[in-house]
Amino acid sequence: MEFQEYVNFLNSELTVIKGVGEKKSALFAKLGINCVWDLLYYFPYEHEDRRSFYKIATCPDNKLCCIKAIPKGKLLKKNIRKNIALFTLTVADNSGLVNVKFFSNPYYKISFDLDTEYVFFGRMVTGYGKREFEMKSYEKSGGGNTGVMLPVYHASAGLGQNVIRKTVRDALGGVDYLVDSLPESVISRYNLCTIDEAVRQMHLPDSEQALARARARLVFEELFVLQLALMFLKSRRTENSGLVFQKISVAADFAKKLPFELTDSQKQVINEICTDFRSGKPMNRLLQGDVGSGKTVVAAAVMYTAHANGYQSAMMAPTEILAQQHYNTLTSFFGDSLNIALLTGSTGKKKKLLADIKDGKYDIVVGTHALIEGNVEFANLGLCITDEQHRFGVNQRARLFEKGMTPHVLVMSATPIPRTLSLILYGDLDVSIINTLPKGREPIDTFCVKSDMHNRVYGFVKKQLDEGRQCYVVCPLVEKSDTMDVTSSVEFEEELRSKVLPGYRIGLLHGKMKAAQKDEIMTAFKNLELDLLVSTTVIEVGVDVPNANIIVIENAERFGLSQLHQLRGRVGRGQHKSYCILVTDADNKETSERMSIMTATNDGFKISQKDLELRGCGEFFGTRQHGLPELKVANLFTDIDVLKLVQQACGEILAEDPLLESGDMAMIRARIQKLFAEYDNFNIFN
């Protein structure tokens, strides 16, 4: 198979695989699997070891294993609740009898042939003086799922494990071998197995050792593709000459006029940015700062510097609420000394505003995604700032950059990531960190309680409201769910209004509302027209209401640690003592660990480190949450040493082949193009 033919096959729709029609292809698409390549890289999250067989009499307790046995007697069923029943089957081998128990839908037709040998997979448990076998799955002896390390995939309705396993095997059978992306020199130097061996062993491993070697190869490759792409972007950007700002001392002059003193961290970051301004290269810097650390003041200082050097600045935020907030803050900082415009989807009289921006009548333009629309032109854009940058992809950052002639770029994030990880993760960015809070910021007292404490919790909330304060109540869902026992904002707002806090002014805010309606509710809360706001996570980013000093988070176990920390950051912004109350009835080790660290520290960097440790990068960042493509195999917490090796390898390759044009880079280019095209509709080689 020729190279391009091979790449075309990998990019083909799943319907090229035997047995996959349009209907099944649509089910795979719901799992994010749209082509053969996606399927081959849809790796199992675990493997069940079906190689261990035990006799019933000698089967150890609490060990996942197989027993071969013959059904004896009738299958018994006991309905537990709607759509769930407990089934019991007595089975025997030549060493004894045992009851096999399992849960299933009572309406499914389940039958066993008497005197036929089956393989049951599960674990033996002992309780109340008797032994039982808790079964996970079964098949007749001689089936294809016995005697192997069986892959277990994330499945979905209509697409079970056996269907996914068969489709993967058929796809692997469709090619003689997978072509390596990595150059032979890299494979040899870092002692990696081939990609063909890695992918096949990840799905159907011969042993634990083979699986570990396969994963090591795939971790290296995944990080290599991402890092090479980002380092390539950075090298291409630094080839260009950047704007040189000569007047740098004005940043310090601006800081002296503020009614408060900047922290040492803020001063250090401003110095780093000003050094970039003078370098002659386009700045591309990430500014990380914990919730409330004062990133906006830093942004104001460097935008003032851009203005003093004759350039416009653009500041892009992910929501209209946050854009409006930044506009108000900057207006309060600058007064009439700078002309500031607000550009969002709901901005009126846009034609005149756009003409004035193009003519250079505005020094700063604050806005949402509206800033990167094709009809927005600047007279001399010299500085681009994106806030909460994890909400924006590489493509969106690039489109804002293209509004000027190699302007300086600053991206800001309140999602703290340990410095060593951020330096590698954001390979196309330099990194600055504000690691101290402004003076006067008190820690937020955080408590974790069970729902049976609701009366005391909302009694405390009532006391705070009576003293003139305001409160957030955050729920994980908008509306009640039939499948999850989780508090919904719509349901809970009604309960608070009618039963718990009657007579108080209560508002409701969630993501299904239209933008204008959300703005109206949030404005009413900021203007003290509401006492309490029931919300989903739409308040997570940037909302600033100094009078709000208490936040109650219902079903706290449903949120990640970093998300809980972001939500907690909505309070503690004024002069009043602030509180965060986490409500959860979840009783498991991971939830206990997460709640413990939330109550123990307000340090976002410690919290994010723990979040990475507990959940891994996929859940920590969420899909596209960090502004980069999702990692499927690698874990930035456990694979830090591999990351360092990858950076070294990428640096060496770019030194020899800056444009990645040599023949052995063809597959890597194809991988990079696919990665960024499907993620962000972005071709970095253009």
C-alpha positions in Angstrom: 0.0 0.0 0.0 1.5 3.4 -1.1 2.0 6.0 1.6 -0.9 8.3 0.5 -3.2 5.3 0.0 -2.3 4.2 3.5 -3.1 7.6 5.0 -6.3 7.8 3.0 -7.4 4.4 4.4 -6.7 5.6 8.0 -8.7 8.8 7.3 -11.6 6.8 5.7 -15.0 6.5 7.4 -15.6 3.4 9.4 -17.9 2.1 6.7 -14.8 0.7 4.9 -14.6 -1.9 7.7 -16.5 -5.1 7.1 -19.8 -5.1 9.1 -19.9 -1.4 9.7 -22.8 0.4 8.1 -24.1 3.9 8.4 -26.1 3.2 11.5 -23.2 1.6 13.4 -20.9 4.3 12.1 -23.2 6.9 13.6 -23.0 5.2 17.0 -19.2 5.2 16.9 -19.3 8.9 16.0 -21.0 9.6 19.4 -17.8 8.2 21.0 -15.7 10.6 18.9 -14.7 7.9 16.5 -15.1 9.1 12.9 -12.5 7.3 10.9 -10.3 4.2 11.0 -7.5 6.2 12.6 -9.7 7.2 15.5 -10.8 3.6 16.0 -7.2 2.2 16.1 -6.3 4.9 18.7 -9.5 4.3 20.8 -7.6 2.4 23.4 -9.2 0.3 26.2 -9.2 1.9 29.6 -8.4 -1.5 31.2 -7.9 -5.2 30.5 -9.6 -8.1 32.2 -7.2 -10.9 32.8 -9.1 -14.0 31.6 -6.0 -16.2 31.7 -6.4 -17.3 35.4 -8.7 -20.3 36.0 -9.6 -21.7 39.4 -11.7 -24.5 40.8 -14.7 -23.4 42.9 -13.3 -25.0 46.1 -9.9 -23.3 45.8 -10.8 -20.0 44.2 -9.3 -17.1 46.3 -11.5 -14.3 47.6 -11.7 -10.9 46.0 -9.5 -11.8 43.0 -10.8 -11.2 39.5 -10.5 -14.6 37.7 -12.4 -17.2 35.8 -14.1 -20.4 36.9 -15.3 -23.1 34.5 -18.6 -24.6 35.7 -21.9 -26.2 34.7 -25.3 -24.6 35.6 -27.3 -26.7 38.1 -31.0 -25.7 38.5 -33.1 -22.8 37.5 -32.0 -19.2 37.1 -33.6 -17.1 39.9 -34.6 -13.5 39.5 -35.4 -10.9 42.2 -36.5 -7.4 41.1 -34.6 -4.7 43.0 -36.0 -1.5 41.4 -37.2 -0.4 38.0 -34.9 -1.9 35.3 -32.6 -3.6 37.8 -32.9 -7.3 38.9 -30.6 -9.6 40.9 -30.1 -13.0 39.2 -28.8 -16.1 41.0 -27.6 -19.3 39.3 -26.2 -22.4 41.1 -23.2 -23.8 39.2 -20.8 -26.7 39.8 -17.5 -28.2 38.9 -15.8 -31.4 40.2 -14.7 -29.5 43.3 -18.0 -28.2 44.5 -21.0 -25.9 44.1 -21.4 -22.1 44.3 -24.1 -19.5 43.7 -23.2 -17.1 40.8 -24.9 -13.7 41.3 -25.2 -10.8 38.9 -27.4 -7.7 38.2 -29.1 -7.1 34.9 -32.2 -5.6 33.3 -35.2 -7.8 34.2 -36.6 -7.5 30.7 -33.5 -9.0 29.0 -33.9 -12.6 28.0 -31.1 -14.5 29.8 -30.9 -18.3 29.7 -28.3 -21.0 30.4 -28.1 -24.5 29.0 -28.0 -27.1 31.7 -25.1 -29.6 31.4 -23.2 -27.1 29.3 -19.8 -25.8 30.5 -19.5 -22.0 30.8 -16.7 -19.7 31.8 -17.7 -17.2 34.5 -15.6 -14.1 35.0 -15.8 -12.2 38.4 -14.6 -12.6 42.0 -15.4 -14.9 44.8 -16.6 -13.2 48.0 -17.3 -14.6 51.5 -19.9 -13.1 53.8 -22.1 -14.3 56.6 -20.5 -17.7 56.5 -21.1 -18.5 52.8 -19.3 -18.0 49.6 -20.7 -16.5 46.4 -19.3 -15.6 43.0 -20.0 -12.0 41.9 -20.1 -12.3 38.1 -19.1 -9.6 35.6 -19.5 -11.6 32.4 -19.9 -15.1 31.0 -19.6 -17.2 27.9 -19.7 -20.8 26.8 -16.3 -22.6 27.1 -14.2 -22.2 24.0 -15.4 -18.6 23.3 -13.1 -15.9 22.1 -13.0 -14.0 25.3 -11.3 -16.7 27.3 -7.6 -17.2 28.0 -6.7 -13.6 27.0 -6.2 -10.2 28.5 -9.5 -8.9 27.3 -9.8 -5.1 26.4 -12.5 -3.1 28.0 -13.6 0.1 26.2 -15.8 3.0 27.1 -19.0 1.9 25.4 -22.3 3.6 24.8 -26.0 2.7 24.2 -26.3 0.4 21.2 -22.5 -0.2 21.0 -21.4 -2.9 23.4 -18.0 -4.3 24.3 -18.2 -7.2 21.8 -19.1 -5.0 18.9 -16.2 -2.6 19.6 -13.8 -5.5 20.1 -14.8 -7.1 16.8 -14.6 -3.8 14.9 -11.2 -3.0 16.2 -9.9 -6.5 15.3 -11.4 -6.1 11.8 -9.7 -2.7 11.4 -6.4 -4.0 12.5 -6.8 -6.8 9.9 -7.4 -4.2 7.2 -3.7 -3.2 7.1 -0.6 -5.4 6.9 1.2 -3.1 9.3 1.0 0.4 10.6 3.5 2.9 9.3 5.7 4.6 12.0 5.3 8.3 12.5 8.5 8.6 14.5 11.8 8.7 12.6 13.9 5.5 13.0 16.6 7.5 14.8 14.2 8.4 17.5 12.8 4.9 17.9 16.3 3.5 18.2 17.6 6.1 20.5 14.8 5.9 23.0 14.4 2.1 22.8 10.7 2.3 21.6 8.8 -0.5 20.0 7.2 0.0 16.5 3.8 1.7 16.2 2.4 -1.5 14.7 3.4 -3.5 17.8 2.2 -0.8 20.1 -1.3 -0.4 18.7 -1.9 -4.1 18.4 -0.6 -4.8 21.9 -2.6 -2.0 23.4 -5.8 -3.6 22.2 -4.8 -7.3 22.5 -1.7 -7.6 24.7 0.3 -10.9 25.0 1.3 -10.0 28.6 1.6 -7.2 31.1 5.1 -6.5 30.0 4.0 -6.2 26.3 1.2 -3.8 27.4 3.6 -1.6 29.4 6.0 -1.4 26.5 3.2 -0.5 24.1 1.9 2.2 26.4 5.4 3.7 26.8 5.7 4.0 23.0 2.3 5.6 22.6 2.9 8.1 25.5 6.1 9.1 23.8 4.5 9.5 20.4 1.5 11.4 21.7 3.6 13.9 23.5 6.1 14.0 20.6 3.4 15.0 18.1 1.9 17.7 20.3 5.3 19.1 21.4 6.7 19.1 17.9 3.7 21.0 16.7 3.9 23.6 19.4 7.6 24.0 19.2 7.3 24.3 15.4 4.7 27.1 15.9 6.9 28.9 18.4 10.0 28.7 16.1 8.0 30.0 13.1 6.7 32.9 15.2 10.1 33.9 16.5 11.4 34.0 13.0 9.4 37.1 12.5 10.4 40.5 13.7 8.2 41.9 16.5 7.1 45.3 17.5 9.7 47.1 19.7 8.2 49.2 22.5 10.7 51.8 23.5 8.7 53.5 26.3 8.8 50.9 29.1 8.9 52.9 32.3 5.3 54.0 31.8 4.1 50.6 33.2 5.7 51.6 36.5 4.2 55.1 36.2 0.8 53.5 35.8 1.3 51.3 38.8 2.2 54.3 41.0 -1.2 55.9 40.3 -3.2 52.9 41.5 -4.9 53.2 44.9 -3.1 50.0 46.0 0.4 48.6 45.8 1.2 45.8 43.3 2.6 42.6 44.8 6.1 41.5 44.1 4.8 38.8 41.8 2.8 41.3 39.7 5.8 43.6 39.4 8.0 40.6 38.3 5.5 39.6 35.6 5.2 43.2 34.3 9.0 43.2 34.0 9.0 39.9 32.1 6.4 41.3 29.7 8.2 44.6 29.2 11.5 42.6 28.5 9.5 40.9 25.7 8.3 44.2 24.4 11.9 45.4 23.9 13.2 42.1 22.5 12.4 42.6 18.8 10.5 39.3 18.8 6.7 38.9 19.0 5.8 38.1 22.6 3.8 34.9 23.1 3.4 34.6 26.9 1.1 32.7 29.2 0.2 34.5 32.5 -1.0 32.1 35.1 -2.5 33.4 38.3 -4.7 32.0 41.0 -8.2 33.2 41.5 -8.1 36.8 42.7 -4.3 37.2 42.2 -4.6 40.4 40.1 -4.0 39.4 36.5 -6.3 42.2 35.2 -4.2 44.9 36.8 -1.1 43.4 35.1 -3.1 43.4 31.8 -4.0 47.1 32.3 -0.4 48.1 33.0 0.9 46.4 29.8 -2.0 47.8 27.7 -1.1 51.3 29.0 2.4 50.6 27.9 1.2 49.6 24.4 -0.8 52.9 24.2 2.2 55.0 25.3 4.1 53.4 22.4 1.3 54.3 19.9 -0.4 50.9 19.6 -3.9 49.6 20.2 -4.7 46.6 22.5 -7.4 44.0 22.1 -8.6 41.9 25.1 -10.8 38.9 24.4 -12.9 37.1 27.0 -15.0 33.9 26.6 -18.3 35.4 27.8 -20.2 38.7 27.5 -20.5 38.9 31.3 -16.7 38.7 31.7 -16.0 41.1 28.8 -18.4 43.6 30.3 -16.6 43.2 33.7 -13.2 43.8 32.1 -14.5 46.9 30.3 -15.9 48.3 33.6 -12.6 47.5 35.4 -10.4 49.1 32.8 -12.7 52.1 32.6 -12.3 52.6 36.3 -8.5 52.3 36.0 -8.0 54.7 33.1 -11.0 57.1 33.4 -10.9 59.5 30.4 -7.1 59.1 29.8 -7.7 56.2 27.3 -10.6 55.4 24.9 -12.0 52.0 25.6 -14.6 50.2 23.4 -16.7 47.1 24.2 -17.4 44.7 21.3 -19.7 41.7 21.8 -22.4 39.8 19.9 -25.0 42.1 21.4 -23.2 45.4 20.9 -25.4 47.9 19.1 -24.5 50.4 16.4 -21.6 48.2 15.3 -21.0 49.9 12.0 -19.9 53.1 13.6 -17.9 51.3 16.3 -16.0 49.2 13.8 -15.2 52.2 11.7 -13.8 54.0 14.8 -11.7 51.0 15.7 -10.3 50.8 12.2 -9.5 54.5 12.3 -7.6 54.1 15.6 -10.0 56.2 17.7 -10.0 53.5 20.4 -6.9 52.6 22.4 -8.3 49.4 23.9 -11.0 47.1 22.5 -12.5 44.6 25.0 -14.7 41.9 23.6 -15.8 38.3 23.1 -15.3 36.1 20.0 -16.7 39.0 18.1 -13.2 40.4 18.0 -12.0 37.8 15.6 -14.8 38.2 13.1 -13.7 39.1 9.6 -15.2 42.6 9.7 -13.1 43.7 12.6 -10.0 45.7 11.6 -7.6 47.7 13.7 -5.5 50.7 12.8 -2.3 49.5 14.6 -2.9 46.5 16.9 0.2 46.0 19.0 -1.0 43.8 21.9 -3.5 40.9 22.0 -4.7 39.5 25.3 -7.0 36.5 25.8 -8.5 35.9 29.3 -9.3 32.4 30.5 -7.3 31.2 27.6 -8.3 27.5 28.2 -11.6 28.5 26.6 -9.9 29.4 23.3 -8.1 27.1 20.9 -4.8 27.7 19.1 -6.8 28.7 16.0 -8.7 31.4 17.8 -5.5 32.9 19.3 -4.0 32.9 15.9 -7.0 34.7 14.3 -6.7 37.5 16.9 -2.9 37.7 16.3 -3.6 38.1 12.5 -5.5 41.3 13.2 -2.2 43.1 13.6 1.3 43.1 12.1 3.0 40.6 14.4 1.5 42.0 17.6 2.6 40.9 21.1 0.3 38.2 22.6 -0.5 37.6 26.3 -2.9 34.8 27.3 -4.1 34.6 30.9 -5.5 31.7 32.9 -6.9 31.3 36.4 -6.6 27.5 36.1 -3.3 27.0 37.9 -1.0 24.3 36.5 2.3 23.4 38.2 5.1 25.4 36.5 7.1 22.4 35.1 3.9 21.1 33.4 2.8 24.4 32.0 6.3 25.0 30.5 5.9 21.8 28.6 2.1 21.7 28.0 2.1 25.2 26.5 5.1 24.5 24.3 4.3 27.5 22.1 4.2 29.9 25.0 6.6 31.4 27.5 5.2 31.2 31.1 4.8 33.8 33.8 3.2 33.1 37.2 1.6 35.3 39.8 1.9 33.2 42.9 0.9 35.6 45.7 -2.4 37.3 46.5 -2.8 41.0 47.0 -2.7 42.4 50.5 -6.0 42.2 52.4 -7.2 39.1 50.7 -8.3 36.7 53.5 -8.5 32.9 52.9 -12.0 31.6 52.3 -13.2 29.3 55.1 -14.3 26.1 53.5 -16.4 23.4 55.1 -17.7 20.0 53.8 -21.0 18.7 55.1 -23.6 16.1 54.3 -27.1 17.0 53.0 -28.7 16.2 56.3 -27.0 19.5 57.5 -29.1 21.5 55.0 -31.1 23.2 57.7 -28.0 24.5 59.5 -26.3 25.4 56.2 -29.2 27.5 55.0 -29.8 28.9 58.5 -26.3 30.3 58.2 -27.0 31.6 54.7 -30.1 33.4 56.0 -28.0 35.0 58.8 -25.5 36.3 56.2 -28.3 37.6 53.9 -29.9 39.4 56.9 -26.6 41.2 57.4 -26.7 42.5 53.8 -24.5 39.9 52.1 -25.3 37.8 49.0 -25.0 34.1 48.3 -24.3 31.8 45.4 -25.8 28.3 45.3 -24.3 26.1 42.6 -26.0 22.9 41.3 -24.4 20.4 38.8 -27.5 20.1 36.5 -29.9 22.5 35.0 -33.0 20.3 35.2 -33.9 17.1 37.0 -32.4 13.9 35.6 -34.2 10.5 35.5 -30.8 8.7 35.6 -28.8 10.6 38.2 -29.7 11.4 41.8 -28.3 15.0 41.5 -29.7 18.4 42.5 -30.8 20.5 39.6 -30.7 24.3 39.6 -34.3 24.7 38.4 -35.7 22.4 41.0 -33.6 23.7 43.9 -34.3 27.4 43.0 -38.0 26.6 43.4 -37.5 24.8 46.7 -35.4 27.7 48.2 -37.9 30.3 47.0 -41.0 28.5 48.3 -39.8 26.6 51.4 -36.3 27.3 52.6 -35.9 31.1 52.1 -39.3 32.5 51.4 -39.4 36.3 51.1 -35.8 36.6 49.9 -35.0 37.8 46.3 -33.7 34.6 44.5 -32.5 34.4 40.9 -31.7 31.5 38.6 -28.9 31.4 36.1 -27.9 28.5 33.8 -26.3 27.8 30.4 -29.6 27.1 28.6 -30.7 30.7 29.0 -30.1 33.2 26.2 -27.1 35.5 26.5 -29.3 38.6 27.1 -31.2 36.8 29.8 -28.0 35.6 31.6 -26.6 39.2 31.4 -29.8 40.6 32.9 -29.8 38.1 35.9 -26.1 38.6 36.5 -26.4 42.4 36.4 -29.3 42.3 38.8 -27.1 40.2 41.2 -24.2 42.6 40.9 -26.5 45.6 41.5 -27.7 44.1 44.8 -31.2 43.5 43.3 -31.0 39.8 44.2 -30.0 38.2 47.6 -29.2 34.8 46.3 -28.3 33.3 42.9 -28.9 29.7 42.1 -26.6 28.7 39.2 -24.8 26.0 37.3 -21.1 26.4 36.6 -21.7 29.4 34.3 -20.5 31.5 37.2 -17.2 29.6 37.2 -15.3 32.1 35.1 -14.6 35.7 36.1 -17.8 36.9 37.8 -16.9 39.6 40.3 -19.5 40.6 43.0 -17.6 41.9 46.1 -20.7 41.8 48.3 -21.2 38.0 47.7 -19.4 36.3 50.6 -20.8 32.8 50.7 -21.1 30.0 48.1 -22.8 26.7 48.7 -21.9 23.9 46.2 -24.5 21.1 46.1 -23.4 17.6 45.0 -19.8 18.8 45.3 -18.5 15.3 44.3 -19.8 16.0 40.8 -17.1 18.7 40.2 -13.3 18.4 39.7 -11.0 19.9 42.3 -9.8 22.7 40.0 -13.4 23.5 39.1 -14.4 23.6 42.8 -11.5 26.0 43.4 -12.7 28.2 40.5 -16.2 28.3 41.9 -14.9 29.1 45.4 -13.1 32.0 43.8 -16.4 33.8 43.2 -16.4 34.9 46.8 -13.7 36.5 48.9 -13.6 39.5 46.6 -14.8 42.1 49.1 -14.1 43.3 52.6 -16.4 40.7 54.3 -15.3 37.3 55.7 -16.2 34.7 53.1 -17.3 31.1 53.2 -17.5 28.1 50.9 -19.7 25.1 51.9 -19.4 21.9 50.0 -22.4 19.5 50.3 -21.9 15.9 49.4 -23.3 12.5 50.5 -20.7 10.6 48.4 -18.9 8.1 50.6 -15.7 7.0 48.8 -12.0 7.4 49.2 -11.5 9.8 46.2 -14.3 12.1 47.2 -12.9 12.2 50.8 -9.5 13.1 49.5 -10.8 15.8 47.3 -13.0 17.4 49.9 -10.1 17.2 52.4 -7.7 19.2 50.3 -10.4 21.8 49.5 -11.0 22.4 53.2 -7.2 22.4 54.0 -5.9 24.9 51.4 -6.8 27.9 49.2 -3.6 27.4 47.1 -4.8 26.7 43.5 -1.4 25.3 42.5 -1.5 22.7 45.3 -5.1 21.9 44.4 -4.4 21.5 40.7 -1.4 19.2 41.5 -3.7 17.0 43.6 -6.4 17.1 40.9 -3.9 15.9 38.3 -2.7 13.2 40.7 -6.2 11.9 41.4 -7.9 12.1 38.0 -5.2 12.3 35.3 -5.0 14.9 32.6 -8.1 13.8 30.5 -10.5 14.6 33.3 -8.5 17.4 34.8 -8.5 19.5 31.6 -11.7 18.0 30.1 -12.3 18.0 26.4 -10.4 21.0 24.9 -10.4 22.7 28.3 -6.8 23.7 28.1 -6.8 25.2 24.6 -5.0 22.2 23.2 -6.0 18.8 21.8 -6.9 16.2 24.3 -4.3 13.6 25.5 -5.6 10.1 25.1 -2.8 8.0 26.6 -0.3 10.3 28.3 -0.7 11.6 31.8 1.1 14.9 32.5 1.5 14.0 36.2 3.0 10.5 35.9 4.7 10.9 32.6 6.7 14.1 33.4 10.1 12.3 32.8 8.9 11.2 29.3 7.9 14.8 28.6 11.4 16.0 29.2 12.8 13.4 26.8 10.3 14.3 24.2 11.2 18.0 24.4 14.9 17.0 23.9 14.0 14.9 20.9 11.8 17.6 19.3 14.5 20.2 19.8 17.0 18.1 18.0 14.7 17.4 15.1 13.8 21.1 14.6 17.5 22.0 14.7 18.1 19.7 11.8 14.9 20.2 9.9 13.2 23.5 11.0 10.4 23.2 8.4 9.8 19.5 9.0 10.2 18.9 5.2 12.4 15.8 5.1 11.0 12.5 3.9 10.9 10.8 7.3 8.7 13.7 8.6 5.8 12.9 6.2 3.9 10.8 8.7 4.5 13.2 11.5 3.2 16.0 9.4 0.1 14.0 8.6 -0.4 13.3 12.4 0.0 16.9 13.3 -2.3 18.1 10.5 -5.0 15.6 11.6 -4.6 16.5 15.3 -5.1 20.2 14.9 -7.6 20.0 12.0 -10.1 17.9 13.9 -9.5 19.8 17.1 -9.5 23.4 15.9 -9.8 23.4 12.1 -6.3 24.7 12.0 -3.4 23.8 9.7 -0.2 24.9 11.4 1.8 24.4 8.2 0.1 27.2 6.3 
